């Protein structure tokens, strides 16, 4: 997967690779130039070569500086583009997944996947593609110089390298395991913060500040311990390289020292070799550190792969049928369960086109599941759901959902302006159409008194507006959508009397001529419905008008008596 993201930018990477090769190769040339500097200039006294050798070394450093800046700029751009593309693709993929996925994965954990895991991978991409190539080329050139001077000295310098194999392998496994734990804890931290900040009113009212701080403190303490363990593990490989390098230098001195003292080798050769090995020290340490860094990225990549591998169970049919001519809704023996818990047990009812059908019943009876199944946020395990005689599973998913406008008790407003919350990204709405929607929903009534009018920010989750105002914004959205089917889920249950009256009037105007399904606990709001369907434990127990069901004296009449007592 990550190769595909990087592969899109191969021309830039290829050019940057050439620049890094030049940058890395400069170190090899530098160590090679030290031999004539010591032997010709310092030992033999050919001072005229100082300008030539010195100018060459200066040129090497200038070339290294220029290629380093250019390569890093190019490859950082590649890393940023690749990681942001992954973030966008991951969000696109997640938003296409089923509702059950979001029930199993809290928002904080998903934020950490989209942001934290991709940033972890981005960090490794930046290190790898901006540093690994350069360091590899540098090592090759430096070892080439060292071998050219004396292959025995080079072998002696690397005598301790086999000691790195087993510890490095064990350290990498440990780092990956701890990284998985750390990423999971980071997701839990994001979830905890998300819940605390969105429930801040309850935290304050119930005086839960210290309780929540304590939970957060224990959570970040676990993350801190994991981070320390990871840091120690990641530093082990460079540390072991230090020890092995020390052994190598000692072996070279023992082997080469007598040869230089006896005049078999020149000081320039030794200084050139010594410089090559000394310059190889830092690239070798960095490459050793990348082993641990890669394990950190690998753990994040595994988490990303698991999300990308999930496929939605709710999908559009291969050959969708045309939209129906009418909007009558029919449920026939529908079976549905969340996991092992049955919710709908053979639910059957019809909502006639152009009329209002109300769904009532005790909490947990399965009323909200009807809306989720109708719009295919989830799919039923049995039975048939149809619109205009066409099963919803036979319709194109986007076309099906375009049939519905919804207004719920908890209207989802975004931290944007009121205008943007009404338009929801639409660019095809003219001023007259928008004004009409605002008038129908009674939004114009309160927007006129706001300092910035329609461009007033709604606040996080619409917190800058009252409950009634948020509902009216949601109704304005539904008016603009102009869909043939209207779904109302407890749209007025949380409002005061004055707000409820305004919202109810707006909903009444909106439902005119539309097939309307209403879920309501306040039975007073559905008295005028064309049909009332009473659902108990996932089954229809009664159907009829308000007066007919009262006269029947059954479940609906019992619900009405309970509300009168309340």
N, C-alpha and C positions, 0 to 999 in steps of 0.2 A: 504493500500500500504506500509506504513512505517513499519508496523508490519512484513510484508514479508521480508523486508530487514534485520531487526533485527533478525527475526526468523532463518535465515540461520546460525546464530552464537550462537544458544542456549546453546551448551555445555560450551563455554567460559562464557556466561552470567550466567549460573547456578553456575559454580565454583566461579565466581566473586560475585554472590549473597551470597554464603556461607561466603566468606571473609568479605563482607560488614556486614552480620549479626553478625559476630564475632566483627568487628570494632564497630558497633553500640551498641552491647550488653555490651561492655567494660564500657561504661558510666554508665549503670545501676548497674553493679557490683561495680564500683568505688563509686557511691553514697551510695550503701549498706554497703561498708566497712568503711565508715566514722563513722557509729554508734559505732562499737567496739573501733575505734580509740579514740573517745571522751569519751565514757563511761568507757571503761576498762583501757585505757592507761592514758588519761589526768585526768579523774575524780577519778578513783579508784587507780591510781598510779601503775598499772601493767606494769612497764617499760620493762619487758622481752618480751612483745608482740609487742614492737616497730619494731623489726627486722622482725617479721612475717607479721604484717600489712603493714609496709613500703615496704617490699620485694614484697608483693602481689600487692600493688599499682604500684610499679616500673614495675613489670611484665605486668600489664595491659597496661601501656603506651607503653612498647616495643611491645607487641602484637598488639596494635592499630596502631602503626607506620608501622609495617611490613604488616599487612593486608590492610592498607590504600594504601600503595604504590603498592602492587600486584594487588589489585582490580582496582585501577585507571589505571594502565598500561593495564590490560586486557580489560577494558570497553572503554578506549580511542581508543584502536585498533579496537574494534567492531564499535564504532561510526564513525571512519575514514573510515573503509572498507565499511560500509553501505552507508555513504554519497557519497563516490567516486563511488560506484556502481550505486547509483541513478543518479549521474551526467552523467555517461557513458550511462545508459539506456535512460535518457532524451534526450541526444544528438542523440542517435541512433533513437529514436522515432521522434524527430523533423526533422532529415534528410530524413525521409520517408514520410513526409507530402507533400502536393501539393504545387505547385508554388504560388498559391493564398495566402497561409498561410504566405509566406515570403514577399508578397506584403503588407499584413496587419500588419505585425510585424517587425519593424526595427531591425537591428542587435544588437544595444545596448540593447533593451528590451529583446531580446533572450539571450544575454550574461548574463544579470541580472537574468533571470530565471535559466539558467544552473548553474551559479556561485553563485549569491547572495542569491537566495531563498534556494538552497540546503545547502549553508553554514549556513544560519539562522537555518535551521532544524537540521543541524549537531551540532550546538552550543547547542541547546536544548537537543538533544540526549545525548551529553556529560554530561550536567548538570543533566539530569534526571537519566540516568542509572549509573552515577558515584556518585551521591549524594542522590537522592531521596530514594533509598532502604536503604542506610546507616542511613539516618535521620529518616525514619519511624521505623526501628528496634530500634534505639536509643530512640525515643519517647516512644515506647511500653515498653521497659525495664525500662526507667526512671519513667513512670507513674505506672508501676507495683510495683516498690519500694515505690513510694509515696502512692499508695492505700494500700499497705501492712502495712505502718506505720499508716496511718489514712485516711480513705476514706472521712471523713468530711472535713479535711484540703484540700484534693485534689479537692472536689467539690467547696470549697470556692475559690481555685486558678483559677478555670475555670468559675467562675460566670459571667464574662464579655464576654465569647466566643460567645453567640448568637448575640452580637452586631456586629459581623464581617460579618454575612451572607449577608445582603442586600448591604452594601458598596462594599464587595468583588465582588458580582455578577455584579454590575454596573461598577466597575473598569475594570473587565475583558472584558465586551462588548466594553467599550470605547477604551481599548488597542487594541483589534482586529481591530476595525474600523480605528484607526489611523495607525496601522501597514499596512493595505491594502493601505492606501493613501501613506505611506512612501515608500513601495515597488514599487508602480507605479511611484512615483517621482524618485526613484533610477534608474528605467529603463529609464526614460526620461533623467536623467543625463548621463548614459552610452551612450545613443544614441547621445546626444549632443557632448560628447567628441569624439565619433567615427566619427561623421561628421566633426568636427573641425579639427581633426588630419589628416583625409584623404583628406580634402579640404584645407590644410594649404597653398598651393600655391595661391589659390584664396583669402584666408583670407589676405595674405600679399599684393598681387597685388592690391586688392580693398580697402586696409587699413581698414579692418574690425576687427582689433584686439580688440579695445575698445567695439565695438558693440557685438562681441561674448563673451567677458569677462563679459559684462553687463548682457547678457542673462544667462550665466552660474551662475553669482553671484545671480541673482533672483531665479534661480532654487535651488541652494544649500541653500539659505536662507529659502526657504519653507521646505526643508528637515530638516534643523536645528531646525526650530520651531516645526515640528512634532516629532523630536527626543526628544526635551525637554519635550513636552507634554506627550510622552510615558514614559519617565524616571520618571516624577512626578507621573503618574498614577501607574507605576510599584512599586514605593516606598510607595504608600499609604497603601497597604496591610501589609507589614512589619511594617510600622509606626503604624497602628491600632493595630497590635499584641503587639507592645511595650506598648501602652496605656492599652490594656486589661490585659497584664501581670502585669503591675503596679497595676491595680485594684485588681488582684488576690493576689499579694503579700501582699497588704494592708489588704485584707480580712483574709488571713491566720494569719497575725500578730495579728489582732484583736481577732480572734477565738482561736489561739493557745498560744498566749503570756500569758494570765492568767493561762492556764493549766500548763505551764512550771514554772511560778512563784510560783504556789501552789504545785509543786512537783508531779503533776499527770503525767507529761511527762518528759523524761530526755532530757538533752541538746544534747546528741548524737542522739536521735530520731529526734529532731528538725533540727540539722545540716545535718543529712542524708536526711531528707525531703527537707530542704531548698536547699541543693546541687543538689538533683534530679531535682527540679523545675528550679534552675538556669542553670543547664546543658541542660535542655529541651528548654531553651530560644532561643539559636542560631539555633538548628535544626528546631524549630517552625518558626522562622523568615525566614530561607532559604526555607522551604516548602511553606510559605506564598508568598514569592517572586516568586516561581515557577509558581504560578497561572498566574501572569502577563507574565512571560517568555513563558509559554505554549501558551498564546494567540498570542504572536509574531510568534511562530512557526506555529500555526494553520493557521494564515493568509498566510504564505508562502506555507504551505501544500495545501491550497485551490487553490492558483495560480498554483502549480505544478499539482494538480489533473485536473484542467481545460485543461492544455496542454496534459496530458496523455489521457484524454477523447476524444480528437480530433482524428478522424479517416480519413485517406486519401480517397478522392473520387476516385483518380486514383489508381487502384489496379490490380494485375495480375489476370487473369481468373482462375477459379477453375480447369479447364481442358484445359490448353493451347495446341494449335496445333503446329505441327512441323514447323520449319523455312522454308520459301519458297525457291524454287530452283533459282529464279531470283530476281532481286532487282528493278524492275520497280515500280515507285511510282505513285499512282493515288488518286486524290482528287475528290470526287463526291458530288456536292451540299452541301458542308460543311458550316454549320452555327456555328458561335462562337461569344460570347460576354463576355466582362469583366463587370460583374454586369449588369446594365441596358444599357450599351453602346455597340451596335453591332459593331463587327470588321470585320467578314467575313460574306458575305450575299450570300450563295449559290455558294461558290468558287469551280470551277471544272477545273482541268488540269491534264496532264500526263507527267511524267518525264521518258523517256525511259532508260532501263538498259544499263549501260556502256557509257552513253552520258552525256553531260553537259547541264543542263537546268538553265537558269538565270531568276530570278524574279526581275522585276523592277517596279517602280511606285513612286508616291509621298510619302512623309513621312506620316505615319499613315494609309497607305493603307491596312496593315495587313500582310506584308511580313514576319516579324519576328514571327508572330503568327503561320505561316505555320510550322516553325521549331519546335516550342513548341508543336504543335499538333502532328506532325509526330513522335516525340520522346516521346510523352505522358507525358510531363511535366504538361500539362493540357489536358482535353478531350473536344471534340466538343459537342455542344448541338444538332447537327443534321448532317445528311449526313454520308458518309463513307470515311475513309482514309485507303488505303491498300498498302502493299509492296508485290510484286510478286503475286498479286491477293488475299492475305490473309489480312483481316482487322487487323489493329495494335492492336485493343482491344482483339483479339483472341490469341495473342502471349504472351509468358512469358515476363514480364516486363524487366528483366535483359537481356534476350536473344534479345529482341527488341533493347534495347539501345546499345548492343554490335555490332549491325549492323552499327553504325554510328561513324564517326570521325568528330570532329568539330573544326573549326578555326574561331574565332569571332574578331570583331574590338577591344574589350576590353578583351584581353586574361587574364584569371585568373592565375596569378603566385603567388606562396606562398613564405613566408619569409624563404626559404630554399636554398640549393645550386642549381646551374643550373642543375647538374646531377639529383638531386631529383625531380626537376620540370619537367624534361623530362621523367623520369621513373615512377613518380607518384606511388611509392610504389611497383612496379613490381620487382620480384626477378628472373624472368625467362629469362632475356635479357642478352645474352652474349656480350662480348666486340666488336665482329665483327658486330653484328646486331645494337648495339648502335652507332658504328662509322658510319655505313651506313646511319642511320637516321639523324645523325648530318651533314653528308656530303650533303644529299639530301636537307635538310632544310637550308643549308649554315650557320649552327651554328658553325661548325668547323672553319670557316673563322674568326669569331671574338673571339671565345673562346681561340684561340692560343695566343692572345695578352693580355689576362687577367692574373693577377699575380698568381692566384690559378687555372687557367684553368677551367675545368668543376666543380671543387669544390668551385668556387667563389660564395659567397652568392648573391642571386638575389635581396635581400632587400624586405621590406614590399611592397606587391603587385607588385613586380618586379621593384621597383623604382631605383635600381642600374643599370638597363639596359635601353637602348633607346627604343623607340617605335618599330623600325624595328627589334631590337634584341629580344624583347619580342614576336613579331609575329613569328619570326623564331624558337624560343623555342616551341611555340604552334604548329607549323607545324611539328617539330621533334616528338612531342607527337603523332600527327596524323599519322605520318609515322610508328611509333612503334605499334600503335593500329592496323594498317593494316586491317581496316574495309572496307566492300564492298561499303558503301555509304559515301560520303564526303559532309559535310554541311559547306558552307563558307558564313559567315555573315559579310559583309563590311570588309573583311579581310585586305584590303589595303587602305581604305579610309583616314586613319589618318597619312599616311606615306609620307615622302618626296620622290622626284622622284627617287633618288638613291636607297633608301630602298625599294620603291615600285617595282622597277625592279627586285631586288633580291628575294623579297617575291613572286612576280608574277611568276618568273621562278620556284621557289620551288613548288608553288601551281600547276603549269602546270604539273610538273613531278609527283606530288602526285596524281593528278586526272586521270592519264592515266589508262584506264581499269576500272575505278570506275564510279558508278552512282553518278553524282555530281549535287548538287543544290547550286546555287550561288545567294546571295542577294547583289546587288550593286547599289549605287547611281551614281558612276562614270561609265557612259555607255561605256566609252572607254575600260573598263576592261572586258566587256562581248561581245564585237564585234564578237569574234570567237566561241561563244557558239553554240551548235547544235540547240538549240531552246531558244527563249526569250519569257517569259510570262509577259504581262503587266497587273498589278493589280491596279485598281482604286476603292477606297471605298469598298474594300472587294470582288470585283468581277473581273473576267478576262475579259478584253475588247479587247485584241489582243494577237495573238500568231504567231510566225514565226521566220525566221532568221533575222539578222540585216538588210541585204539588202532588203529583202522582206517587212519588216515593214517600212523602210524608203520610199520605193516606194509607200506603202499604204498611206502615208501622214497623219496618224492618231495620236493617243496619243503618241506613241513611237517617231515618227518624231518630235512632239512638244517638248518632253523632250530633244531630241538631240539638237534642235534649242536653247532651254533655256540654255543648258550647253555651247554651242558655244558662246552665247552672254556673259555668265559669264566669 
